[in-house]
Amino acid sequence: MDQTLKARLLTAISALVIILSIGTFGYYFLTGSVEPLFDCFYMTVITLATIGFDQTIELEGNVPARVFTIFIAFSGIGFLSFFISTMSAMLLEGTIKESYKSKKMNRSIYNLEGHHIICGLGRNATHLLDEFISTNRECIAIDIDKEVIQNILIKYPHLIYINGDASDDEILMRAGIAKAKGLFASTSDDNANLVISLSARRLNPKLKIVALCSNHGNTGKLRLAGADSVVSTNFISGMRLASEMLRPTVTQMLDVMLSDRHNNFRIEQIDLEDRFMGRSIGDLLVTDFKDVLLIALKTNDQILFKPPDDVEISNGDSIIIITTPEKRIQLEKRL
């Protein structure tokens, strides 16, 4: 709830309680303390609400009580109107705001193309979002737990998301899976990731799917379900431990590269279009771009490091470069 509206509601409730208390005890004392407190409270309510029922307390000849009734009527009606309008605003705020957010979110999702879908906002997904946002890539998140989404929105307030089950075909269709470039099955449950991979592969056979795997033994099953790549947390952790011991400078360099938000260099991959087939690496004019370092060419499932300018490009080749997100986008537009 908006803080201003919250303060206003608290003020309205306090004012209503005060005016009801003043009216109840005012009638009680002005009638000689002989009338029951409930009758005094009832008299206050019907005066405030201008209902017009018969008086439960006899006021004939009691001038002070009648003057008090006038005071309650004029001041109390204002307080009551203030309370009712505040309650209405509070009730409508949630409905209107949710409706507006939903329509805005649907427009954002509809306009997405070539985006990535993140299914499951667990601990690993936080790092995923960091990388996508810092490298200017479009993504949409799906999670079944609304509280998890609300916590993520604190850090990423502009995140496009869907609250729902990512294994549900309808939810994946809403996320624009037909126009998506890739999907992450990143829940903490291997079975859920398997079903998500299976559903996603059926809905978009060309989609690239990367699945998270807690149990390394489930890697093969996830690949059979449709995942192109499977990331085993146990395997990655073991390899990182070994690298820290055997090649610490390399891991330090990669850590600096990923954490440096100022220079923001990344090792990136750009898939080459068919129109470059038969042409050479030199024709790409990668060296024309400052802050772009060509380090390898992926061709025929092989990695050719520091490819010479005269190497011919084949169908399905990709170049691997070190650059910033901005330069990557410029190079992608040229290529």
C-alpha positions in Angstrom: 0.0 0.0 0.0 1.2 3.5 -0.8 2.6 5.2 2.4 0.6 8.3 1.9 -2.7 6.4 1.6 -1.6 4.2 4.6 -1.1 7.4 6.8 -4.4 8.8 5.5 -6.3 5.5 6.5 -4.7 5.6 9.9 -5.8 9.2 10.4 -9.3 8.4 9.2 -9.7 5.4 11.6 -8.3 7.4 14.5 -10.7 10.3 13.8 -13.7 8.0 13.5 -12.9 6.3 16.8 -12.4 9.7 18.5 -15.7 11.1 17.3 -17.6 7.9 18.2 -16.0 8.0 21.7 -16.8 11.7 22.2 -20.4 11.2 21.0 -21.0 8.1 23.2 -19.6 9.5 26.4 -21.0 13.0 25.6 -24.6 11.7 25.5 -24.0 9.6 28.5 -22.9 12.5 30.7 -25.4 15.0 29.2 -28.3 12.7 30.0 -27.3 12.4 33.7 -25.4 9.1 33.2 -28.7 7.1 33.3 -28.8 6.0 29.7 -27.0 2.7 28.8 -23.7 3.3 27.0 -24.8 1.2 24.1 -27.9 3.4 23.5 -25.5 6.4 23.6 -23.3 4.8 21.1 -26.3 3.9 18.9 -27.5 7.5 19.1 -24.0 8.7 18.0 -24.0 6.3 15.0 -27.4 7.2 13.6 -26.5 10.9 14.0 -23.3 10.5 12.1 -24.9 8.3 9.4 -27.9 10.6 9.1 -30.1 7.5 9.1 -33.0 9.3 10.8 -34.4 6.5 13.0 -36.4 7.4 16.1 -34.3 8.7 19.0 -33.3 6.1 21.5 -32.5 8.8 24.0 -35.1 11.4 25.0 -33.6 14.9 24.2 -36.8 17.0 24.6 -36.0 19.9 26.9 -32.4 18.9 27.1 -30.8 21.9 25.3 -27.2 21.0 25.9 -27.8 17.5 24.5 -29.5 19.0 21.4 -26.6 21.4 20.9 -24.2 18.5 21.3 -26.2 16.6 18.6 -25.8 19.4 16.2 -22.0 19.4 16.9 -21.8 15.7 16.3 -23.9 15.9 13.1 -21.8 18.6 11.5 -18.3 17.5 12.6 -19.0 13.8 12.5 -20.5 13.7 9.0 -17.2 15.2 7.7 -15.1 12.6 9.5 -17.3 9.8 8.3 -17.1 11.0 4.7 -13.4 11.2 5.1 -13.2 7.6 6.4 -15.5 6.2 3.7 -13.6 7.9 0.9 -10.2 6.7 2.3 -11.5 3.1 2.5 -12.8 3.3 -1.1 -9.5 4.7 -2.3 -7.6 1.9 -0.5 -9.8 -0.8 -2.0 -9.7 0.7 -5.5 -6.0 1.4 -5.4 -5.0 -2.3 -5.4 -7.5 -3.2 -8.2 -6.6 -0.3 -10.4 -2.9 -0.6 -9.9 -2.9 -4.3 -10.5 -5.0 -3.9 -13.6 -2.7 -1.2 -14.9 0.4 -3.2 -14.1 -1.0 -6.3 -15.8 -1.9 -4.4 -19.0 1.5 -2.8 -19.1 3.3 -6.1 -18.5 1.3 -7.8 -21.2 2.2 -5.0 -23.7 5.9 -5.4 -22.7 5.7 -9.2 -23.2 3.9 -8.8 -26.6 6.7 -6.6 -27.9 9.5 -9.0 -26.9 11.3 -10.9 -29.6 14.5 -12.8 -29.5 14.4 -12.7 -25.7 15.2 -15.2 -23.0 12.8 -16.8 -20.6 14.0 -17.6 -17.0 11.9 -20.3 -15.4 12.4 -20.2 -11.6 13.8 -17.3 -9.6 16.0 -19.2 -7.2 19.5 -18.2 -6.0 21.1 -19.0 -9.4 18.5 -16.9 -11.2 19.6 -13.8 -9.3 23.0 -14.0 -10.9 21.3 -14.7 -14.3 19.3 -11.5 -14.0 22.5 -9.6 -13.0 24.2 -10.8 -16.2 21.3 -10.1 -18.5 20.7 -6.6 -17.2 24.4 -5.6 -17.1 24.8 -6.8 -20.8 21.6 -5.1 -22.1 19.7 -8.3 -23.0 16.0 -8.7 -22.9 14.5 -11.4 -20.6 11.3 -12.4 -18.9 11.1 -14.2 -15.6 8.5 -16.8 -14.5 7.9 -18.1 -10.9 5.0 -19.8 -9.2 5.7 -18.0 -5.8 4.4 -14.4 -5.8 6.5 -13.6 -2.7 9.7 -14.6 -4.5 8.8 -12.3 -7.3 8.1 -9.4 -5.0 11.5 -9.9 -3.3 13.2 -9.9 -6.8 11.4 -6.8 -7.8 13.0 -4.9 -4.9 16.3 -5.2 -6.7 15.0 -5.3 -10.3 11.9 -3.0 -10.3 11.6 -3.0 -14.1 11.8 -6.8 -14.5 9.2 -8.3 -16.9 7.7 -11.2 -15.1 4.8 -13.7 -15.0 3.5 -15.2 -11.8 2.6 -18.8 -12.7 3.8 -22.4 -13.2 6.5 -22.5 -15.9 5.7 -26.1 -16.8 2.2 -24.9 -17.9 2.0 -24.5 -21.7 -0.3 -21.5 -21.4 2.2 -19.7 -19.1 5.0 -20.4 -21.6 2.9 -19.1 -24.5 2.2 -16.0 -22.5 5.9 -15.5 -22.1 6.3 -15.4 -25.9 8.1 -18.8 -26.2 7.3 -18.9 -29.9 9.4 -15.7 -30.4 12.0 -16.4 -27.7 15.7 -17.1 -28.4 16.4 -19.2 -25.3 15.0 -20.6 -22.1 16.5 -21.4 -18.7 15.0 -24.1 -16.6 16.4 -22.8 -13.4 14.2 -24.1 -10.6 15.7 -25.9 -7.6 13.8 -29.1 -8.5 15.3 -31.3 -11.2 11.9 -32.9 -12.0 10.4 -29.5 -12.5 13.3 -28.5 -14.8 12.8 -31.7 -16.8 9.1 -31.0 -17.4 9.8 -27.4 -18.3 12.4 -28.5 -20.8 10.0 -31.1 -22.3 7.2 -28.5 -22.6 9.4 -25.8 -24.0 11.0 -28.1 -26.6 7.5 -29.2 -27.8 6.3 -25.6 -28.1 9.4 -24.3 -29.9 11.7 -26.9 -31.4 14.2 -24.3 -32.4 14.6 -22.8 -28.9 17.9 -23.1 -27.1 17.3 -24.6 -23.6 19.7 -24.5 -20.7 18.7 -26.5 -17.7 19.9 -26.4 -14.1 20.7 -29.7 -12.5 21.2 -30.3 -8.7 21.9 -34.1 -9.1 24.6 -34.7 -11.7 23.1 -38.1 -12.4 20.0 -36.4 -13.9 22.0 -34.7 -16.6 21.3 -37.3 -19.3 17.5 -37.3 -18.5 17.4 -33.5 -18.9 19.1 -33.7 -22.3 16.6 -36.4 -23.4 13.8 -34.1 -22.3 15.0 -31.4 -24.7 17.7 -29.4 -22.9 20.6 -28.4 -25.2 22.9 -27.8 -22.2 22.8 -28.9 -18.6 24.6 -27.1 -15.8 25.3 -29.3 -12.9 25.9 -27.2 -9.7 28.0 -29.9 -8.1 30.2 -30.3 -11.2 30.7 -26.6 -11.6 31.6 -26.1 -8.0 34.2 -28.9 -8.2 35.8 -27.4 -11.3 35.9 -24.0 -9.7 37.6 -25.4 -6.6 40.2 -27.0 -8.8 40.7 -23.8 -10.9 41.2 -21.7 -7.7 44.1 -24.0 -6.8 45.6 -24.7 -10.2 45.1 -21.5 -12.2 44.1 -18.7 -9.7 45.2 -15.9 -12.0 42.8 -17.0 -14.7 39.8 -17.3 -12.3 40.7 -13.9 -10.9 40.7 -12.3 -14.3 37.3 -13.8 -15.1 35.9 -12.6 -11.8 37.2 -9.1 -12.4 35.7 -9.2 -15.9 32.3 -10.2 -14.5 32.2 -7.9 -11.5 33.7 -4.7 -13.2 30.6 -2.6 -13.9 32.7 0.3 -15.2 34.5 -1.4 -18.1 31.9 -4.3 -18.3 34.0 -6.5 -20.6 32.6 -9.9 -21.4 33.6 -12.9 -23.5 30.8 -13.0 -26.1 29.6 -15.1 -29.0 28.1 -13.8 -32.2 26.6 -16.2 -34.7 27.4 -15.3 -38.3 24.7 -15.1 -40.9 24.6 -17.3 -44.0 25.6 -14.3 -46.2 29.1 -14.6 -44.8 29.6 -18.1 -46.2 32.6 -18.3 -48.4 34.0 -15.0 -47.2 37.0 -14.6 -44.9 37.4 -13.5 -41.3 39.1 -10.3 -42.5 35.9 -9.3 -44.4 34.1 -9.0 -41.0 36.2 -5.9 -40.2 36.1 -6.7 -36.5 39.4 -4.8 -36.0 37.6 -1.6 -37.0 35.9 -1.7 -33.6 37.7 -0.3 -30.6 37.4 -2.5 -27.5 36.7 -5.6 -29.5 39.2 -8.5 -29.4 38.6 -11.5 -31.7 39.9 -14.5 -29.8 38.4 -17.5 -31.6 36.2 -18.9 -34.4 33.8 -21.8 -33.8 33.6 -23.8 -37.0 32.4 -27.3 -37.6 32.2 -28.0 -33.8 35.8 -27.0 -33.5 37.4 -23.9 -31.8 40.0 -22.1 -33.9 41.9 -19.7 -31.6 43.2 -16.4 -33.1 42.0 -17.2 -36.6 44.0 -15.6 -39.4 42.2 -13.0 -41.7 42.2 -15.5 -44.6 40.3 -18.2 -42.9 37.1 -19.0 -44.8 33.7 -18.8 -43.0 31.4 -21.8 -43.2 27.7 -22.3 -42.5 26.8 -22.0 -38.8 30.1 -20.5 -37.7 30.4 -18.2 -34.7 33.0 -15.7 -33.6 34.1 -15.4 -30.0 35.2 -12.0 -28.8 36.0 -9.9 -25.7 34.1 -6.7 -25.7 31.6 -4.4 -23.9 27.8 -4.8 -24.3 27.6 -1.6 -26.3 30.3 -2.6 -28.8 28.7 -6.1 -29.0 25.4 -4.6 -30.0 27.1 -2.4 -32.6 28.9 -5.3 -34.1 25.8 -7.5 -34.1 24.0 -4.8 -36.1 26.7 -4.7 -38.7 26.9 -8.5 -38.9 
